[in-house]
Amino acid sequence: MTPIERKLRIFVVEDEALVAMLMEDILLDLGHEVSAIASRLHQACEIAQAGAFDLAILDVNLDGKPSYPIAKTLRERGIPFAFATGYGGMGLEQPFTDVPTLAKPYVSEDVQRLIMGLMPSIP
């Protein structure tokens, strides 16, 4: 694995506790910081509006509700983000078809590649 260029603060949105813990472990192992974890849409929207983080990884489906309102807020704030999904990027709705996706189940190398791909858009 390539070493990180700098430690990033990452917001994780995931409704499955075990998957969220796995993501947190992977991010910490990669040398990053998890700034917040949200499992419900309302909570995630609040953090997306006011939270301090460098990028976000969003589960597409939060307890049966799409995470697009969170994505919209992040896009408006200019914060890079990616979707995590077991359905593949082909199932994303407009205007989010261009957003990078992380296919579930994922491993550390997948997460690192995703982050490295998002880094050029991080100020």
Secondary structure by P-SEA (a helix, b strand, c coil): cccccbbbbbbbbbccaaaaaaaaaaaaaaccccccccccaaaaaaaaacccccbbbbccccccccaaaaaaaaaaacccbbbbccccccccccccccbbbbcccccaaaaaaaaaaaccccc
